[in-house]
Amino acid sequence: MVRAWHVLRYGGLGTLASAIFVFIQGCDYKEATIALLTLLLLGIPSCFGGGLSREGIHVTRIQNIVDGTGVLIGNEVTFTVSLSEGGSATAFIWNFGDGASGSGKTVSHRYTGTGTFVVTVVVTRRNGAQDTFSTTLALGATTEIAPRLFVLNDNQQLDIIDLDTTTVTASIGVNAVEATNDGAYPHMAITPDGARMYVIHYTLNSVTVMDLVNHLNLGISIAVGNNPSSITIHPDGTRAYVTNGGDETVSVIDLASNAVVDTITLGAPQIEPILFAIHPNGTTAYTFNQDSATISIIDLNTNTVVGDFDYDVGSNPDTATSMVISPDGTRAYASMAGGNFTNSVLVLDLVNNTLLTTIPTPATNGLFDLALSPDGTRAYVTAVTDNLVHVINLNTNSVIASIPTGSAAIRIAISADGTRGYVTNFFDNDVSVLDLTNNTNLNSDIPVAGNNPFMILIQD
């Protein structure tokens, strides 16, 4: 019926016979008669109520186009149905292709993930008949979103800081119960597209899912193993890995379904895995096993342990607080807060699977966090009680500078261009901004809204 209307409209009177046939097919006898007369006299199919343009869906407003590829996630997209002149319909039901739906001639929707979505609308005509129309929409990555810091405070409040204005633009509660548990140091990870955050809860044995687009706690709690200590998201955004120090396992979470789909059992002698790092090849990972002084090697294709090696033979358990793999995948660096290597950085050879060397620092009471420059030539480690960040030249494995911070420097995040460092100051309730080109503190601290800022991540 609609096709015939367009044939007649654009094809001329020579197609009148086929047009009449289709109109009669689409109407009851009485309506078909009226349609035929109306068609002959006016060219408007009355049993359709004036007709609907086959082109149907038109995207009338798309914000923030990225290189012509589509819409940025999190921004509002408006769709409308364009009716032919004189046309009418009684209902419009939309399917946005991501599980969400809507109704109305004009609708708006926000997408929270990248990809290509088939948007469909079912139009109900006055006689109850329905037509379905579709279009596709490509959503690009969030590369045009202003650079942001995510600060997880010890009171389980997530503060989102806009780095263009250096102000907190949103605060989200994470878990009120965990906020009352002393020693439950928070840890979190962000999906590569910046749409989701996953936060572990050490005493609750669970992971909370946060919506970073709409600034919401989604109320999703994922049960994992005992005493989870770290969470790492695969670079392809499909999986998260949670180290469970209480039962020597790693929980594998499918991020599409937000469910644990596998559990990697380390087994003796790998005791208390506390850190997890993924090799740049995306197929191998390493766990730092605190009480057994070992590193486990995991095949991520099969989720099995394929090897391990010792990093210490002493009897004093080593406490590592962070482990990062170099961009070329040949080295891993771990900052040490206790044990035989207190105040040092371990350098692990991932080619030969051995401890290569240790890098001493001037820290007096342990190191807490470690981050690498994007080019892998510098390491930055926080010395909590000294209120310093030590800068290490990884070509010489030596400390070359120490940058003052606020009180109790906990975690550090490095900008994508390597020029800025951001450090959470636990007791000052703010974030220090460091100039990493000159290794100085810019003295432009950013206040947080929560209490005792702990974990920090950057999206830029």
Phi, psi and omega in degrees: 000311180290320178300318181297320179300319179288324177299314179295318185294321184252344186260351178089179186289347180294343181258014185300320183297313179294327178297314180299318182300315182291322179296319179293324177298327186270357184233162170285177189301312183295316180295323181297321179296315179296320180298318181297314180296316181296320180299316182293321186274318189241340183078019180238121182284103188290330181289348174263356180073030176108347175092155178231131180299130181296334177293342167048269188276131174233128174279109187267342179213113176236123184262148172057061176294135180251104177050032178074006185270342180152201186259145176286141178294148180091345179264148184288132176243131181249133177241150174214152174266131178259113180271152174294159181303126180086357183283160177209158177210161185256342182204149177224115180245124186252144168237118187274001174085359179238019181096350179263158181220170179198175179218154181120156180296322177238128182225157176233151183207148175247128177266145182246015178208156180277165178135186177250126185241138175268114181262126186234141173232135174256120183255125178261126181274175184296333180269006178093345178291155184233149173233146180242133180230148183222156171213164178247150181224126178260127179252123180275176180286170186272041186290342182263000176291141180302144178306138185226149169253143174242117183244119177261116183273160182295340177272017176064035171249129177265120176256132177254122185248125175279118184284344175288326181250351183051045178228154175285121182259344179200148175227133185231132174286137183258299181204109184294327181292313181296333181297338181268358184265108180295140177082000179272073185296127184284152175216146186210166177211151182244141176293153183303330180275000177075012185271333186228150171233143178239126185240128180273154176233108188299314184274343182262353180054049184209171177230133177259142181255128181245140176264109183275350178280310182259006177057058184228146163274117186285354179072018179263123178243122182255118179286131178234199182283191184278133176055062177295137185241338180208155176225136181227132180259134179297144181303336179275358174076013183262337186223152169235148182236126183243122176278129181247097184293338183282341180223019174056046179226168171233122177275133178254118183253129172278119186281348175284321181256353183053050181220148175288123183249351178198157176229123180266118179264121182282313179077165180297143006264019182282102186247131176058073173291126183239342182226155183216132179223138182258131178295149178303339178287348176077358183247351182232143176224164182227137172249142175264115184259107193295306189282343179256359179054043180231161172243124176266144178251126186240132173274114184282348175285326182247353183054049178228152175281126183247000179173174175200164175209155181277146171244353180202149178240008181284169181267349182270111183304137181266135179253108176263144183246344179200146176219128183227141179261140180295155181303329181272357175077008183268341184227152167233144182237132180233129177272137188247131180252351181194172179090201184294337184248027180308138178073012180239167173247125176279139174247113183257130178273110182272356174277316181256000178053065180206163172283120184276309181194176173235148180246110178287150176232167178282005181301147183252344184217037177095155176257151181246302184241159179218135176222149179256150170293155182304329181272358176076014182263347181230147170238144180237122182238140180267134174250101193301303187284344179270351181057049183219156166243121179267135181257125184245128172278115185278354173280328180250354183053051180218151177284128182246349179195158175226125186252126178290147179231195173278196185280122179067076179286114186262289186241157180226142175234140183249137178293159184297332180269358176077009184267343184230146172235144181234125188237130176279128178255103191303315185270345180266351183054045177207179181237125175281143177250120183251140172268108185274354174282330180244359182055054179228160173270126183284354180054041177230059184301144180255116179292147173256167180267334181274190180248134177057074179299137186237277183279146177218136175227157180235144172233111180212000000 
